[in-house]
Amino acid sequence: MNPNTPGQTIDRRLLRPREPKPFPTAKSHIDAGGTLPREAGVLVVQGEDLGAWLKAQRLGWDKLGAAQQWLLESVLGVEEAGEDARPVRRTRDDKWMLNLAAARRFHAREGHLNVPRKHTELVSVDEAGRGAAGVEASSGAGLQGVPVALGMWLANTRRRANKLTGARRADLDALGMRWYATAAPVPSSCTPKASQAG
């Protein structure tokens, strides 16, 4: 097909950049005597993070077609991720406790909660409790602790103060939380008067 010939068009699918094909890359790696990693960032071959791809295949097993599952099982020796390999979902209460632990840690060290908006606090897994459930090593958690975007959380919490329960507000008040001032009522002299039809 010549795009310069009148009446001829180009199939646009032919112009798309070629998508990477992790399966052949993974098969070539195994054929060369290598093993496939279970975590992201461990093995990158020809620009493909085989660990990230493999993890996505294992966690999304139900979304794969029968032929894809068969190829992964028979050719690469990959099986569906078990319940222990699936990420744990944290509840809102777990997330609150994690953020509160970060606020307590910052307050104990600094003596205030005037946290810069971009500040990230590292909380040990012991302090975080159930709030650390599901946090992976690749997300920055490790020996240092669980990273918490404390400045952003405090700014959002201040903005949504009217939606907090009394207990949660009391937890932050105990740490000396500065709340945003509430909007003052508008004086009646500033409100528009209804026009009178005459």
Contacts in CASP RR format, 6 or more apart in sequence:
PFRMAT RR
TARGET T0000
AUTHOR 0000-0000-0000
METHOD contacts of the structure
MODEL  1
MNPNTPGQTIDRRLLRPREPKPFPTAKSHIDAGGTLPREAGVLVVQGEDL
GAWLKAQRLGWDKLGAAQQWLLESVLGVEEAGEDARPVRRTRDDKWMLNL
AAARRFHAREGHLNVPRKHTELVSVDEAGRGAAGVEASSGAGLQGVPVAL
GMWLANTRRRANKLTGARRADLDALGMRWYATAAPVPSSCTPKASQAG
1 8 0 8 1.000
1 9 0 8 1.000
1 10 0 8 1.000
1 11 0 8 1.000
2 8 0 8 1.000
3 9 0 8 1.000
3 10 0 8 1.000
20 47 0 8 1.000
20 48 0 8 1.000
22 48 0 8 1.000
22 50 0 8 1.000
22 53 0 8 1.000
23 71 0 8 1.000
23 76 0 8 1.000
25 45 0 8 1.000
25 46 0 8 1.000
25 48 0 8 1.000
25 50 0 8 1.000
26 36 0 8 1.000
26 45 0 8 1.000
26 50 0 8 1.000
26 53 0 8 1.000
26 54 0 8 1.000
26 76 0 8 1.000
27 75 0 8 1.000
27 76 0 8 1.000
28 45 0 8 1.000
29 36 0 8 1.000
29 43 0 8 1.000
29 45 0 8 1.000
29 50 0 8 1.000
30 36 0 8 1.000
30 76 0 8 1.000
36 43 0 8 1.000
36 50 0 8 1.000
36 51 0 8 1.000
36 54 0 8 1.000
36 76 0 8 1.000
36 78 0 8 1.000
37 43 0 8 1.000
37 50 0 8 1.000
37 51 0 8 1.000
37 54 0 8 1.000
38 51 0 8 1.000
38 54 0 8 1.000
38 55 0 8 1.000
38 85 0 8 1.000
39 51 0 8 1.000
39 55 0 8 1.000
39 137 0 8 1.000
39 138 0 8 1.000
40 49 0 8 1.000
40 51 0 8 1.000
40 52 0 8 1.000
40 55 0 8 1.000
40 138 0 8 1.000
41 49 0 8 1.000
41 51 0 8 1.000
41 52 0 8 1.000
41 138 0 8 1.000
42 51 0 8 1.000
43 49 0 8 1.000
43 50 0 8 1.000
43 51 0 8 1.000
44 50 0 8 1.000
54 76 0 8 1.000
54 78 0 8 1.000
55 81 0 8 1.000
57 64 0 8 1.000
57 68 0 8 1.000
57 72 0 8 1.000
57 78 0 8 1.000
58 78 0 8 1.000
58 79 0 8 1.000
58 80 0 8 1.000
58 81 0 8 1.000
58 85 0 8 1.000
59 81 0 8 1.000
59 85 0 8 1.000
59 86 0 8 1.000
59 87 0 8 1.000
60 81 0 8 1.000
61 69 0 8 1.000
61 80 0 8 1.000
61 81 0 8 1.000
64 72 0 8 1.000
69 80 0 8 1.000
72 78 0 8 1.000
72 79 0 8 1.000
73 79 0 8 1.000
87 134 0 8 1.000
87 136 0 8 1.000
88 133 0 8 1.000
88 134 0 8 1.000
89 134 0 8 1.000
90 98 0 8 1.000
90 130 0 8 1.000
90 131 0 8 1.000
90 133 0 8 1.000
90 134 0 8 1.000
94 130 0 8 1.000
94 131 0 8 1.000
94 133 0 8 1.000
95 131 0 8 1.000
96 168 0 8 1.000
97 128 0 8 1.000
97 129 0 8 1.000
97 130 0 8 1.000
97 131 0 8 1.000
98 123 0 8 1.000
98 128 0 8 1.000
98 129 0 8 1.000
98 131 0 8 1.000
98 132 0 8 1.000
98 146 0 8 1.000
98 148 0 8 1.000
99 148 0 8 1.000
99 150 0 8 1.000
99 153 0 8 1.000
99 157 0 8 1.000
100 171 0 8 1.000
100 172 0 8 1.000
101 123 0 8 1.000
101 127 0 8 1.000
101 128 0 8 1.000
101 129 0 8 1.000
101 148 0 8 1.000
102 121 0 8 1.000
102 123 0 8 1.000
102 148 0 8 1.000
102 150 0 8 1.000
102 153 0 8 1.000
103 113 0 8 1.000
103 115 0 8 1.000
103 121 0 8 1.000
103 150 0 8 1.000
103 153 0 8 1.000
103 154 0 8 1.000
103 172 0 8 1.000
103 175 0 8 1.000
104 175 0 8 1.000
105 121 0 8 1.000
105 123 0 8 1.000
105 127 0 8 1.000
106 113 0 8 1.000
106 115 0 8 1.000
106 119 0 8 1.000
106 121 0 8 1.000
106 150 0 8 1.000
107 113 0 8 1.000
107 175 0 8 1.000
107 176 0 8 1.000
112 176 0 8 1.000
113 154 0 8 1.000
113 172 0 8 1.000
113 175 0 8 1.000
113 176 0 8 1.000
113 177 0 8 1.000
113 178 0 8 1.000
114 178 0 8 1.000
115 121 0 8 1.000
115 150 0 8 1.000
115 151 0 8 1.000
115 154 0 8 1.000
116 151 0 8 1.000
117 151 0 8 1.000
117 152 0 8 1.000
117 155 0 8 1.000
118 151 0 8 1.000
118 152 0 8 1.000
119 149 0 8 1.000
119 150 0 8 1.000
119 151 0 8 1.000
120 147 0 8 1.000
120 148 0 8 1.000
120 149 0 8 1.000
120 150 0 8 1.000
120 151 0 8 1.000
121 147 0 8 1.000
121 148 0 8 1.000
121 150 0 8 1.000
122 144 0 8 1.000
122 145 0 8 1.000
122 146 0 8 1.000
122 147 0 8 1.000
122 148 0 8 1.000
123 132 0 8 1.000
123 145 0 8 1.000
123 146 0 8 1.000
123 148 0 8 1.000
124 145 0 8 1.000
124 146 0 8 1.000
125 132 0 8 1.000
125 135 0 8 1.000
125 141 0 8 1.000
125 142 0 8 1.000
125 145 0 8 1.000
125 146 0 8 1.000
128 135 0 8 1.000
128 145 0 8 1.000
128 146 0 8 1.000
131 146 0 8 1.000
132 141 0 8 1.000
132 146 0 8 1.000
135 141 0 8 1.000
135 146 0 8 1.000
139 147 0 8 1.000
140 147 0 8 1.000
141 147 0 8 1.000
154 177 0 8 1.000
157 164 0 8 1.000
157 172 0 8 1.000
157 177 0 8 1.000
158 177 0 8 1.000
158 178 0 8 1.000
158 179 0 8 1.000
158 180 0 8 1.000
159 180 0 8 1.000
161 169 0 8 1.000
161 179 0 8 1.000
161 180 0 8 1.000
164 172 0 8 1.000
END
